[in-house]
Amino acid sequence: MLKFSRMLLSSIAVASMLFAGPVLARTADEIKAPKEEVAAMREGQEEMQKDLDEIKKLLQQGARPSAAPSAQAFRPSTIELGEIQSRGEQDAPVTLIEYSDYHCPYCRRHATTVMPSIIENYVNTGKVRFIMREYPIDRLHPRARTASEAALCACKQGQYWGMHDALFADQKATSDDDFRRMAADLGLDANAFNACMDGDEFAAQI
């Protein structure tokens, strides 16, 4: 009887170990996912803080105005848009022009969290015409200028906004191969896109 009891206990112990393995594995996976999300958020915050520090330095190096300008100093002005892609009705009562950098984390936050609401509530309802102008900050983001070229080269094939969204969706994709992959995902003609990128066609415009 004692021998049988020991065998039974040993069997229960082995079974417990066998069944515990997958449970522990699932628990570890469940714990790993939020940890990775927190790490990614921390990394994003660190990048944003670096950019903020650099922007502060740039501002501190510039001249500070001695006094606030009077209201009379402001006058309506006309901005020549040229050949540029836009969202919304051409004759919308308000035109919103955004100057943006594809590798700026603040610009990405705006593009992914603020712009969808503006597009839905104002652009799609005919109240606002939205235009984006390329404004890469070379000192902070050395590959942002090439990203702007990728957007404008995609524009030649009617996919400016598609490339715009893809670039903001993955700011870690900064190599030429990454841009070519995005172009392929958008169904662009690879030869035409590569020729445009290699020819620096939009360097002066940017």
Beta strands, then each sheet from edge to edge (+ up, - down):
strand 1: 86-87
strand 2: 94-100
strand 3: 128-134
sheet 1: 1+ 3- 2-
end
